[in-house]
Amino acid sequence: MDDVSLEKSLQEFDTVVGDIEGSIINEVDGQVIQTSWKTNPDKRTCDACDYKTFCKSSASKKKLTVP
């Protein structure tokens, strides 16, 4: 790790935290989940996401069934 890499990593972390905090604020202010949070539609992310069943951007091919 050098100083440049460390600074870049910290800036990226701050950006992610800022995005999350902004999304939470939007949701608390009454926006629906779909408009409060930015999507990151790749299969790995979508398969792990709780909102894949109603997200219009979902890349997940998994279908949930009721037993």
PQR file with spaces between the fields and no chain letter, atoms N, CA, C, O and H, PARSE charges and radii, in Angstrom:
ATOM       1  N    MET     1       0.845   -1.185    0.000 -0.4000 1.5000
ATOM       2  CA   MET     1       0.000    0.000    0.000 -0.0000 2.0000
ATOM       3  C    MET     1       0.887    1.243    0.000  0.5500 1.7000
ATOM       4  O    MET     1       1.817    1.372    0.795 -0.5500 1.4000
ATOM       5  N    ASP     2       0.570    2.135   -0.905 -0.4000 1.5000
ATOM       6  CA   ASP     2       1.253    3.417   -0.884 -0.0000 2.0000
ATOM       7  C    ASP     2       0.220    4.497   -0.577  0.5500 1.7000
ATOM       8  O    ASP     2      -0.977    4.220   -0.512 -0.5500 1.4000
ATOM       9  H    ASP     2      -0.186    2.030   -1.551  0.4000 1.0000
ATOM      10  N    ASP     3       0.681    5.704   -0.391 -0.4000 1.5000
ATOM      11  CA   ASP     3      -0.213    6.795   -0.003 -0.0000 2.0000
ATOM      12  C    ASP     3      -1.302    7.067   -1.041  0.5500 1.7000
ATOM      13  O    ASP     3      -2.438    7.378   -0.680 -0.5500 1.4000
ATOM      14  H    ASP     3       1.654    5.929   -0.443  0.4000 1.0000
ATOM      15  N    VAL     4      -0.965    6.953   -2.313 -0.4000 1.5000
ATOM      16  CA   VAL     4      -1.938    7.203   -3.380 -0.0000 2.0000
ATOM      17  C    VAL     4      -3.047    6.148   -3.350  0.5500 1.7000
ATOM      18  O    VAL     4      -4.228    6.484   -3.435 -0.5500 1.4000
ATOM      19  H    VAL     4      -0.043    6.701   -2.605  0.4000 1.0000
ATOM      20  N    SER     5      -2.667    4.879   -3.229 -0.4000 1.5000
ATOM      21  CA   SER     5      -3.657    3.797   -3.163 -0.0000 2.0000
ATOM      22  C    SER     5      -4.537    3.929   -1.935  0.5500 1.7000
ATOM      23  O    SER     5      -5.747    3.715   -2.009 -0.5500 1.4000
ATOM      24  H    SER     5      -1.707    4.606   -3.159  0.4000 1.0000
ATOM      25  N    LEU     6      -3.943    4.276   -0.818 -0.4000 1.5000
ATOM      26  CA   LEU     6      -4.696    4.452    0.417 -0.0000 2.0000
ATOM      27  C    LEU     6      -5.704    5.587    0.280  0.5500 1.7000
ATOM      28  O    LEU     6      -6.859    5.440    0.682 -0.5500 1.4000
ATOM      29  H    LEU     6      -2.960    4.449   -0.758  0.4000 1.0000
ATOM      30  N    GLU     7      -5.288    6.693   -0.271 -0.4000 1.5000
ATOM      31  CA   GLU     7      -6.181    7.842   -0.448 -0.0000 2.0000
ATOM      32  C    GLU     7      -7.323    7.504   -1.409  0.5500 1.7000
ATOM      33  O    GLU     7      -8.471    7.874   -1.163 -0.5500 1.4000
ATOM      34  H    GLU     7      -4.350    6.812   -0.597  0.4000 1.0000
ATOM      35  N    LYS     8      -7.015    6.811   -2.491 -0.4000 1.5000
ATOM      36  CA   LYS     8      -8.051    6.414   -3.448 -0.0000 2.0000
ATOM      37  C    LYS     8      -9.067    5.487   -2.791  0.5500 1.7000
ATOM      38  O    LYS     8     -10.272    5.646   -2.984 -0.5500 1.4000
ATOM      39  H    LYS     8      -6.082    6.510   -2.692  0.4000 1.0000
ATOM      40  N    SER     9      -8.581    4.517   -2.014 -0.4000 1.5000
ATOM      41  CA   SER     9      -9.472    3.587   -1.318 -0.0000 2.0000
ATOM      42  C    SER     9     -10.379    4.322   -0.340  0.5500 1.7000
ATOM      43  O    SER     9     -11.572    4.032   -0.261 -0.5500 1.4000
ATOM      44  H    SER     9      -7.602    4.388   -1.857  0.4000 1.0000
ATOM      45  N    LEU    10      -9.827    5.258    0.394 -0.4000 1.5000
ATOM      46  CA   LEU    10     -10.627    6.026    1.347 -0.0000 2.0000
ATOM      47  C    LEU    10     -11.674    6.885    0.641  0.5500 1.7000
ATOM      48  O    LEU    10     -12.793    7.022    1.135 -0.5500 1.4000
ATOM      49  H    LEU    10      -8.858    5.494    0.330  0.4000 1.0000
ATOM      50  N    GLN    11     -11.329    7.454   -0.488 -0.4000 1.5000
ATOM      51  CA   GLN    11     -12.298    8.249   -1.248 -0.0000 2.0000
ATOM      52  C    GLN    11     -13.431    7.371   -1.778  0.5500 1.7000
ATOM      53  O    GLN    11     -14.596    7.764   -1.726 -0.5500 1.4000
ATOM      54  H    GLN    11     -10.420    7.342   -0.889  0.4000 1.0000
ATOM      55  N    GLU    12     -13.096    6.191   -2.286 -0.4000 1.5000
ATOM      56  CA   GLU    12     -14.126    5.270   -2.776 -0.0000 2.0000
ATOM      57  C    GLU    12     -15.033    4.814   -1.637  0.5500 1.7000
ATOM      58  O    GLU    12     -16.247    4.714   -1.814 -0.5500 1.4000
ATOM      59  H    GLU    12     -12.149    5.872   -2.328  0.4000 1.0000
ATOM      60  N    PHE    13     -14.457    4.539   -0.481 -0.4000 1.5000
ATOM      61  CA   PHE    13     -15.244    4.152    0.682 -0.0000 2.0000
ATOM      62  C    PHE    13     -16.197    5.274    1.080  0.5500 1.7000
ATOM      63  O    PHE    13     -17.374    5.027    1.340 -0.5500 1.4000
ATOM      64  H    PHE    13     -13.471    4.620   -0.338  0.4000 1.0000
ATOM      65  N    ASP    14     -15.696    6.499    1.128 -0.4000 1.5000
ATOM      66  CA   ASP    14     -16.535    7.648    1.465 -0.0000 2.0000
ATOM      67  C    ASP    14     -17.677    7.821    0.468  0.5500 1.7000
ATOM      68  O    ASP    14     -18.786    8.193    0.853 -0.5500 1.4000
ATOM      69  H    ASP    14     -14.739    6.700    0.916  0.4000 1.0000
ATOM      70  N    THR    15     -17.415    7.555   -0.803 -0.4000 1.5000
ATOM      71  CA   THR    15     -18.456    7.654   -1.827 -0.0000 2.0000
ATOM      72  C    THR    15     -19.548    6.618   -1.589  0.5500 1.7000
ATOM      73  O    THR    15     -20.733    6.939   -1.676 -0.5500 1.4000
ATOM      74  H    THR    15     -16.514    7.253   -1.115  0.4000 1.0000
ATOM      75  N    VAL    16     -19.165    5.386   -1.291 -0.4000 1.5000
ATOM      76  CA   VAL    16     -20.139    4.321   -1.025 -0.0000 2.0000
ATOM      77  C    VAL    16     -20.968    4.659    0.212  0.5500 1.7000
ATOM      78  O    VAL    16     -22.190    4.514    0.195 -0.5500 1.4000
ATOM      79  H    VAL    16     -18.202    5.126   -1.220  0.4000 1.0000
ATOM      80  N    VAL    17     -20.322    5.101    1.273 -0.4000 1.5000
ATOM      81  CA   VAL    17     -21.040    5.478    2.490 -0.0000 2.0000
ATOM      82  C    VAL    17     -21.997    6.632    2.206  0.5500 1.7000
ATOM      83  O    VAL    17     -23.132    6.623    2.684 -0.5500 1.4000
ATOM      84  H    VAL    17     -19.329    5.218    1.287  0.4000 1.0000
ATOM      85  N    GLY    18     -21.562    7.611    1.445 -0.4000 1.5000
ATOM      86  CA   GLY    18     -22.421    8.731    1.081 -0.0000 2.0000
ATOM      87  C    GLY    18     -23.637    8.287    0.280  0.5500 1.7000
ATOM      88  O    GLY    18     -24.744    8.779    0.499 -0.5500 1.4000
ATOM      89  H    GLY    18     -20.641    7.619    1.057  0.4000 1.0000
ATOM      90  N    ASP    19     -23.430    7.358   -0.644 -0.4000 1.5000
ATOM      91  CA   ASP    19     -24.552    6.818   -1.426 -0.0000 2.0000
ATOM      92  C    ASP    19     -25.556    6.101   -0.524  0.5500 1.7000
ATOM      93  O    ASP    19     -26.765    6.284   -0.668 -0.5500 1.4000
ATOM      94  H    ASP    19     -22.531    6.959   -0.821  0.4000 1.0000
ATOM      95  N    ILE    20     -25.059    5.290    0.398 -0.4000 1.5000
ATOM      96  CA   ILE    20     -25.938    4.564    1.316 -0.0000 2.0000
ATOM      97  C    ILE    20     -26.706    5.541    2.206  0.5500 1.7000
ATOM      98  O    ILE    20     -27.919    5.412    2.374 -0.5500 1.4000
ATOM      99  H    ILE    20     -24.077    5.140    0.515  0.4000 1.0000
ATOM     100  N    GLU    21     -26.006    6.503    2.765 -0.4000 1.5000
ATOM     101  CA   GLU    21     -26.679    7.479    3.627 -0.0000 2.0000
ATOM     102  C    GLU    21     -27.732    8.270    2.861  0.5500 1.7000
ATOM     103  O    GLU    21     -28.817    8.528    3.382 -0.5500 1.4000
ATOM     104  H    GLU    21     -25.021    6.608    2.628  0.4000 1.0000
ATOM     105  N    GLY    22     -27.420    8.653    1.636 -0.4000 1.5000
ATOM     106  CA   GLY    22     -28.389    9.380    0.806 -0.0000 2.0000
ATOM     107  C    GLY    22     -29.617    8.540    0.501  0.5500 1.7000
ATOM     108  O    GLY    22     -30.738    9.048    0.516 -0.5500 1.4000
ATOM     109  H    GLY    22     -26.538    8.444    1.213  0.4000 1.0000
ATOM     110  N    SER    23     -29.412    7.263    0.227 -0.4000 1.5000
ATOM     111  CA   SER    23     -30.533    6.368   -0.051 -0.0000 2.0000
ATOM     112  C    SER    23     -31.416    6.191    1.177  0.5500 1.7000
ATOM     113  O    SER    23     -32.642    6.172    1.071 -0.5500 1.4000
ATOM     114  H    SER    23     -28.501    6.851    0.215  0.4000 1.0000
ATOM     115  N    ILE    24     -30.793    6.063    2.331 -0.4000 1.5000
ATOM     116  CA   ILE    24     -31.565    5.935    3.575 -0.0000 2.0000
ATOM     117  C    ILE    24     -32.384    7.202    3.816  0.5500 1.7000
ATOM     118  O    ILE    24     -33.553    7.123    4.192 -0.5500 1.4000
ATOM     119  H    ILE    24     -29.797    6.078    2.417  0.4000 1.0000
ATOM     120  N    ILE    25     -31.787    8.346    3.605 -0.4000 1.5000
ATOM     121  CA   ILE    25     -32.506    9.618    3.785 -0.0000 2.0000
ATOM     122  C    ILE    25     -33.693    9.691    2.825  0.5500 1.7000
ATOM     123  O    ILE    25     -34.788   10.087    3.225 -0.5500 1.4000
ATOM     124  H    ILE    25     -30.837    8.410    3.300  0.4000 1.0000
ATOM     125  N    ASN    26     -33.487    9.317    1.573 -0.4000 1.5000
ATOM     126  CA   ASN    26     -34.582    9.319    0.594 -0.0000 2.0000
ATOM     127  C    ASN    26     -35.726    8.414    1.048  0.5500 1.7000
ATOM     128  O    ASN    26     -36.896    8.787    0.959 -0.5500 1.4000
ATOM     129  H    ASN    26     -32.597    8.996    1.247  0.4000 1.0000
ATOM     130  N    GLU    27     -35.379    7.226    1.533 -0.4000 1.5000
ATOM     131  CA   GLU    27     -36.407    6.280    1.966 -0.0000 2.0000
ATOM     132  C    GLU    27     -37.149    6.807    3.197  0.5500 1.7000
ATOM     133  O    GLU    27     -38.372    6.698    3.280 -0.5500 1.4000
ATOM     134  H    GLU    27     -34.429    6.923    1.606  0.4000 1.0000
ATOM     135  N    VAL    28     -36.415    7.372    4.143 -0.4000 1.5000
ATOM     136  CA   VAL    28     -37.033    7.933    5.351 -0.0000 2.0000
ATOM     137  C    VAL    28     -37.945    9.105    4.991  0.5500 1.7000
ATOM     138  O    VAL    28     -38.970    9.322    5.637 -0.5500 1.4000
ATOM     139  H    VAL    28     -35.421    7.461    4.076  0.4000 1.0000
ATOM     140  N    ASP    29     -37.570    9.852    3.965 -0.4000 1.5000
ATOM     141  CA   ASP    29     -38.377   10.995    3.528 -0.0000 2.0000
ATOM     142  C    ASP    29     -39.622   10.583    2.748  0.5500 1.7000
ATOM     143  O    ASP    29     -40.399   11.443    2.333 -0.5500 1.4000
ATOM     144  H    ASP    29     -36.738    9.675    3.440  0.4000 1.0000
ATOM     145  N    GLY    30     -39.823    9.282    2.543 -0.4000 1.5000
ATOM     146  CA   GLY    30     -41.058    8.816    1.928 -0.0000 2.0000
ATOM     147  C    GLY    30     -40.954    8.295    0.519  0.5500 1.7000
ATOM     148  O    GLY    30     -41.962    7.880   -0.054 -0.5500 1.4000
ATOM     149  H    GLY    30     -39.191    8.584    2.880  0.4000 1.0000
ATOM     150  N    GLN    31     -39.761    8.302   -0.066 -0.4000 1.5000
ATOM     151  CA   GLN    31     -39.629    7.745   -1.411 -0.0000 2.0000
ATOM     152  C    GLN    31     -39.701    6.218   -1.338  0.5500 1.7000
ATOM     153  O    GLN    31     -39.265    5.616   -0.358 -0.5500 1.4000
ATOM     154  H    GLN    31     -38.942    8.639    0.399  0.4000 1.0000
ATOM     155  N    VAL    32     -40.245    5.612   -2.364 -0.4000 1.5000
ATOM     156  CA   VAL    32     -40.316    4.151   -2.400 -0.0000 2.0000
ATOM     157  C    VAL    32     -38.913    3.578   -2.587  0.5500 1.7000
ATOM     158  O    VAL    32     -38.004    4.263   -3.057 -0.5500 1.4000
ATOM     159  H    VAL    32     -40.599    6.102   -3.161  0.4000 1.0000
ATOM     160  N    ILE    33     -38.758    2.328   -2.215 -0.4000 1.5000
ATOM     161  CA   ILE    33     -37.442    1.681   -2.261 -0.0000 2.0000
ATOM     162  C    ILE    33     -36.830    1.749   -3.650  0.5500 1.7000
ATOM     163  O    ILE    33     -35.638    2.023   -3.793 -0.5500 1.4000
ATOM     164  H    ILE    33     -39.496    1.772   -1.833  0.4000 1.0000
ATOM     165  N    GLN    34     -37.639    1.503   -4.675 -0.4000 1.5000
ATOM     166  CA   GLN    34     -37.109    1.466   -6.038 -0.0000 2.0000
ATOM     167  C    GLN    34     -36.491    2.789   -6.469  0.5500 1.7000
ATOM     168  O    GLN    34     -35.559    2.797   -7.273 -0.5500 1.4000
ATOM     169  H    GLN    34     -38.607    1.281   -4.559  0.4000 1.0000
ATOM     170  N    THR    35     -36.989    3.899   -5.955 -0.4000 1.5000
ATOM     171  CA   THR    35     -36.404    5.185   -6.337 -0.0000 2.0000
ATOM     172  C    THR    35     -35.390    5.694   -5.309  0.5500 1.7000
ATOM     173  O    THR    35     -34.621    6.610   -5.600 -0.5500 1.4000
ATOM     174  H    THR    35     -37.746    3.892   -5.302  0.4000 1.0000
ATOM     175  N    SER    36     -35.385    5.115   -4.134 -0.4000 1.5000
ATOM     176  CA   SER    36     -34.451    5.551   -3.090 -0.0000 2.0000
ATOM     177  C    SER    36     -33.045    5.006   -3.291  0.5500 1.7000
ATOM     178  O    SER    36     -32.067    5.672   -2.950 -0.5500 1.4000
ATOM     179  H    SER    36     -36.009    4.370   -3.898  0.4000 1.0000
ATOM     180  N    TRP    37     -32.938    3.812   -3.837 -0.4000 1.5000
ATOM     181  CA   TRP    37     -31.656    3.132   -3.945 -0.0000 2.0000
ATOM     182  C    TRP    37     -31.255    2.964   -5.409  0.5500 1.7000
ATOM     183  O    TRP    37     -32.086    2.648   -6.260 -0.5500 1.4000
ATOM     184  H    TRP    37     -33.733    3.272   -4.114  0.4000 1.0000
ATOM     185  N    LYS    38     -29.962    3.182   -5.688 -0.4000 1.5000
ATOM     186  CA   LYS    38     -29.428    2.929   -7.021 -0.0000 2.0000
ATOM     187  C    LYS    38     -29.282    1.428   -7.215  0.5500 1.7000
ATOM     188  O    LYS    38     -28.933    0.706   -6.282 -0.5500 1.4000
ATOM     189  H    LYS    38     -29.287    3.439   -4.996  0.4000 1.0000
ATOM     190  N    THR    39     -29.546    0.970   -8.412 -0.4000 1.5000
ATOM     191  CA   THR    39     -29.393   -0.454   -8.687 -0.0000 2.0000
ATOM     192  C    THR    39     -27.981   -0.760   -9.152  0.5500 1.7000
ATOM     193  O    THR    39     -27.284    0.092   -9.705 -0.5500 1.4000
ATOM     194  H    THR    39     -29.829    1.557   -9.170  0.4000 1.0000
ATOM     195  N    ASN    40     -27.585   -1.989   -8.915 -0.4000 1.5000
ATOM     196  CA   ASN    40     -26.291   -2.491   -9.383 -0.0000 2.0000
ATOM     197  C    ASN    40     -26.560   -3.875   -9.964  0.5500 1.7000
ATOM     198  O    ASN    40     -26.162   -4.889   -9.389 -0.5500 1.4000
ATOM     199  H    ASN    40     -28.151   -2.681   -8.466  0.4000 1.0000
ATOM     200  N    PRO    41     -27.243   -3.907  -11.115 -0.5600 1.5000
ATOM     201  CA   PRO    41     -27.763   -5.178  -11.611  0.2800 2.0000
ATOM     202  C    PRO    41     -26.727   -6.102  -12.244  0.5500 1.7000
ATOM     203  O    PRO    41     -26.566   -6.133  -13.464 -0.5500 1.4000
ATOM     204  N    ASP    42     -26.034   -6.847  -11.401 -0.4000 1.5000
ATOM     205  CA   ASP    42     -25.271   -7.967  -11.922 -0.0000 2.0000
ATOM     206  C    ASP    42     -25.750   -9.208  -11.172  0.5500 1.7000
ATOM     207  O    ASP    42     -26.281   -9.097  -10.067 -0.5500 1.4000
ATOM     208  H    ASP    42     -26.165   -6.822  -10.410  0.4000 1.0000
ATOM     209  N    LYS    43     -25.572  -10.356  -11.748 -0.4000 1.5000
ATOM     210  CA   LYS    43     -26.172  -11.581  -11.217 -0.0000 2.0000
ATOM     211  C    LYS    43     -25.781  -11.826   -9.765  0.5500 1.7000
ATOM     212  O    LYS    43     -26.632  -12.178   -8.948 -0.5500 1.4000
ATOM     213  H    LYS    43     -25.140  -10.446  -12.646  0.4000 1.0000
ATOM     214  N    ARG    44     -24.535  -11.649   -9.441 -0.4000 1.5000
ATOM     215  CA   ARG    44     -24.063  -11.928   -8.073 -0.0000 2.0000
ATOM     216  C    ARG    44     -24.753  -11.011   -7.063  0.5500 1.7000
ATOM     217  O    ARG    44     -25.214  -11.477   -6.021 -0.5500 1.4000
ATOM     218  H    ARG    44     -23.843  -11.363  -10.104  0.4000 1.0000
ATOM     219  N    THR    45     -24.827   -9.730   -7.357 -0.4000 1.5000
ATOM     220  CA   THR    45     -25.477   -8.778   -6.462 -0.0000 2.0000
ATOM     221  C    THR    45     -26.968   -9.067   -6.372  0.5500 1.7000
ATOM     222  O    THR    45     -27.535   -9.073   -5.279 -0.5500 1.4000
ATOM     223  H    THR    45     -24.453   -9.352   -8.204  0.4000 1.0000
ATOM     224  N    CYS    46     -27.604   -9.307   -7.510 -0.4000 1.5000
ATOM     225  CA   CYS    46     -29.058   -9.535   -7.532 -0.0000 2.0000
ATOM     226  C    CYS    46     -29.446  -10.821   -6.818  0.5500 1.7000
ATOM     227  O    CYS    46     -30.474  -10.857   -6.142 -0.5500 1.4000
ATOM     228  H    CYS    46     -27.144   -9.302   -8.397  0.4000 1.0000
ATOM     229  N    ASP    47     -28.653  -11.874   -6.950 -0.4000 1.5000
ATOM     230  CA   ASP    47     -28.968  -13.130   -6.269 -0.0000 2.0000
ATOM     231  C    ASP    47     -28.951  -12.954   -4.753  0.5500 1.7000
ATOM     232  O    ASP    47     -29.684  -13.649   -4.050 -0.5500 1.4000
ATOM     233  H    ASP    47     -27.818  -11.845   -7.499  0.4000 1.0000
ATOM     234  N    ALA    48     -28.142  -12.052   -4.244 -0.4000 1.5000
ATOM     235  CA   ALA    48     -28.038  -11.834   -2.800 -0.0000 2.0000
ATOM     236  C    ALA    48     -29.031  -10.793   -2.285  0.5500 1.7000
ATOM     237  O    ALA    48     -29.225  -10.676   -1.075 -0.5500 1.4000
ATOM     238  H    ALA    48     -27.547  -11.488   -4.816  0.4000 1.0000
ATOM     239  N    CYS    49     -29.655  -10.047   -3.173 -0.4000 1.5000
ATOM     240  CA   CYS    49     -30.505   -8.924   -2.773 -0.0000 2.0000
ATOM     241  C    CYS    49     -31.911   -9.385   -2.373  0.5500 1.7000
ATOM     242  O    CYS    49     -32.505  -10.240   -3.029 -0.5500 1.4000
ATOM     243  H    CYS    49     -29.497  -10.142   -4.156  0.4000 1.0000
ATOM     244  N    ASP    50     -32.424   -8.814   -1.303 -0.4000 1.5000
ATOM     245  CA   ASP    50     -33.778   -9.135   -0.830 -0.0000 2.0000
ATOM     246  C    ASP    50     -34.864   -8.566   -1.738  0.5500 1.7000
ATOM     247  O    ASP    50     -36.010   -9.008   -1.664 -0.5500 1.4000
ATOM     248  H    ASP    50     -31.941   -8.119   -0.770  0.4000 1.0000
ATOM     249  N    TYR    51     -34.538   -7.611   -2.580 -0.4000 1.5000
ATOM     250  CA   TYR    51     -35.544   -6.934   -3.400 -0.0000 2.0000
ATOM     251  C    TYR    51     -35.662   -7.506   -4.813  0.5500 1.7000
ATOM     252  O    TYR    51     -36.381   -6.952   -5.644 -0.5500 1.4000
ATOM     253  H    TYR    51     -33.607   -7.252   -2.640  0.4000 1.0000
ATOM     254  N    LYS    52     -34.967   -8.606   -5.092 -0.4000 1.5000
ATOM     255  CA   LYS    52     -34.943   -9.146   -6.455 -0.0000 2.0000
ATOM     256  C    LYS    52     -36.321   -9.545   -6.971  0.5500 1.7000
ATOM     257  O    LYS    52     -36.535   -9.603   -8.182 -0.5500 1.4000
ATOM     258  H    LYS    52     -34.383   -9.057   -4.417  0.4000 1.0000
ATOM     259  N    THR    53     -37.256   -9.821   -6.064 -0.4000 1.5000
ATOM     260  CA   THR    53     -38.570  -10.273   -6.514 -0.0000 2.0000
ATOM     261  C    THR    53     -39.408   -9.152   -7.125  0.5500 1.7000
ATOM     262  O    THR    53     -40.340   -9.424   -7.882 -0.5500 1.4000
ATOM     263  H    THR    53     -37.082   -9.774   -5.080  0.4000 1.0000
ATOM     264  N    PHE    54     -39.089   -7.895   -6.807 -0.4000 1.5000
ATOM     265  CA   PHE    54     -39.873   -6.795   -7.368 -0.0000 2.0000
ATOM     266  C    PHE    54     -39.040   -5.723   -8.055  0.5500 1.7000
ATOM     267  O    PHE    54     -39.586   -4.714   -8.501 -0.5500 1.4000
ATOM     268  H    PHE    54     -38.333   -7.674   -6.192  0.4000 1.0000
ATOM     269  N    CYS    55     -37.736   -5.919   -8.148 -0.4000 1.5000
ATOM     270  CA   CYS    55     -36.854   -4.942   -8.783 -0.0000 2.0000
ATOM     271  C    CYS    55     -36.923   -5.081  -10.302  0.5500 1.7000
ATOM     272  O    CYS    55     -36.767   -6.175  -10.845 -0.5500 1.4000
ATOM     273  H    CYS    55     -37.292   -6.739   -7.785  0.4000 1.0000
ATOM     274  N    LYS    56     -37.156   -3.974  -10.969 -0.4000 1.5000
ATOM     275  CA   LYS    56     -37.246   -3.982  -12.428 -0.0000 2.0000
ATOM     276  C    LYS    56     -35.886   -4.176  -13.092  0.5500 1.7000
ATOM     277  O    LYS    56     -35.816   -4.570  -14.257 -0.5500 1.4000
ATOM     278  H    LYS    56     -37.283   -3.086  -10.529  0.4000 1.0000
ATOM     279  N    SER    57     -34.802   -3.902  -12.359 -0.4000 1.5000
ATOM     280  CA   SER    57     -33.457   -4.017  -12.920 -0.0000 2.0000
ATOM     281  C    SER    57     -32.777   -5.340  -12.585  0.5500 1.7000
ATOM     282  O    SER    57     -31.628   -5.549  -12.976 -0.5500 1.4000
ATOM     283  H    SER    57     -34.858   -3.582  -11.413  0.4000 1.0000
ATOM     284  N    SER    58     -33.446   -6.225  -11.882 -0.4000 1.5000
ATOM     285  CA   SER    58     -32.821   -7.450  -11.388 -0.0000 2.0000
ATOM     286  C    SER    58     -32.249   -8.300  -12.520  0.5500 1.7000
ATOM     287  O    SER    58     -32.896   -8.529  -13.542 -0.5500 1.4000
ATOM     288  H    SER    58     -34.379   -6.055  -11.564  0.4000 1.0000
ATOM     289  N    ALA    59     -31.021   -8.758  -12.307 -0.4000 1.5000
ATOM     290  CA   ALA    59     -30.372   -9.669  -13.241 -0.0000 2.0000
ATOM     291  C    ALA    59     -30.486  -11.109  -12.747  0.5500 1.7000
ATOM     292  O    ALA    59     -29.966  -12.028  -13.381 -0.5500 1.4000
ATOM     293  H    ALA    59     -30.496   -8.572  -11.476  0.4000 1.0000
ATOM     294  N    SER    60     -31.161  -11.306  -11.622 -0.4000 1.5000
ATOM     295  CA   SER    60     -31.306  -12.641  -11.044 -0.0000 2.0000
ATOM     296  C    SER    60     -32.325  -13.449  -11.822  0.5500 1.7000
ATOM     297  O    SER    60     -33.381  -12.940  -12.197 -0.5500 1.4000
ATOM     298  H    SER    60     -31.583  -10.559  -11.106  0.4000 1.0000
ATOM     299  N    LYS    61     -32.009  -14.685  -12.057 -0.4000 1.5000
ATOM     300  CA   LYS    61     -32.936  -15.579  -12.750 -0.0000 2.0000
ATOM     301  C    LYS    61     -33.636  -16.502  -11.757  0.5500 1.7000
ATOM     302  O    LYS    61     -34.455  -17.335  -12.144 -0.5500 1.4000
ATOM     303  H    LYS    61     -31.151  -15.098  -11.752  0.4000 1.0000
ATOM     304  N    LYS    62     -33.309  -16.346  -10.479 -0.4000 1.5000
ATOM     305  CA   LYS    62     -33.925  -17.194   -9.462 -0.0000 2.0000
ATOM     306  C    LYS    62     -35.384  -16.824   -9.270  0.5500 1.7000
ATOM     307  O    LYS    62     -35.729  -15.646   -9.173 -0.5500 1.4000
ATOM     308  H    LYS    62     -32.643  -15.669  -10.165  0.4000 1.0000
ATOM     309  N    LYS    63     -36.222  -17.820   -9.218 -0.4000 1.5000
ATOM     310  CA   LYS    63     -37.643  -17.619   -8.963 -0.0000 2.0000
ATOM     311  C    LYS    63     -37.954  -18.140   -7.572  0.5500 1.7000
ATOM     312  O    LYS    63     -37.631  -19.281   -7.241 -0.5500 1.4000
ATOM     313  H    LYS    63     -35.942  -18.777   -9.298  0.4000 1.0000
ATOM     314  N    LEU    64     -38.571  -17.318   -6.774 -0.4000 1.5000
ATOM     315  CA   LEU    64     -38.951  -17.743   -5.435 -0.0000 2.0000
ATOM     316  C    LEU    64     -40.286  -18.464   -5.483  0.5500 1.7000
ATOM     317  O    LEU    64     -41.205  -18.058   -6.194 -0.5500 1.4000
ATOM     318  H    LEU    64     -38.834  -16.392   -7.043  0.4000 1.0000
ATOM     319  N    THR    65     -40.373  -19.522   -4.728 -0.4000 1.5000
ATOM     320  CA   THR    65     -41.623  -20.274   -4.671 -0.0000 2.0000
ATOM     321  C    THR    65     -42.040  -20.427   -3.216  0.5500 1.7000
ATOM     322  O    THR    65     -41.213  -20.400   -2.304 -0.5500 1.4000
ATOM     323  H    THR    65     -39.626  -19.851   -4.150  0.4000 1.0000
ATOM     324  N    VAL    66     -43.323  -20.587   -3.027 -0.4000 1.5000
ATOM     325  CA   VAL    66     -43.863  -20.823   -1.693 -0.0000 2.0000
ATOM     326  C    VAL    66     -44.041  -22.319   -1.514  0.5500 1.7000
ATOM     327  O    VAL    66     -44.630  -22.975   -2.373 -0.5500 1.4000
ATOM     328  H    VAL    66     -43.994  -20.609   -3.767  0.4000 1.0000
ATOM     329  N    PRO    67     -43.535  -22.880   -0.397 -0.5600 1.5000
ATOM     330  CA   PRO    67     -43.656  -24.321   -0.204  0.2800 2.0000
ATOM     331  C    PRO    67     -45.094  -24.772   -0.049  0.5500 1.7000
ATOM     332  O    PRO    67     -45.352  -25.964    0.122 -0.5500 1.4000
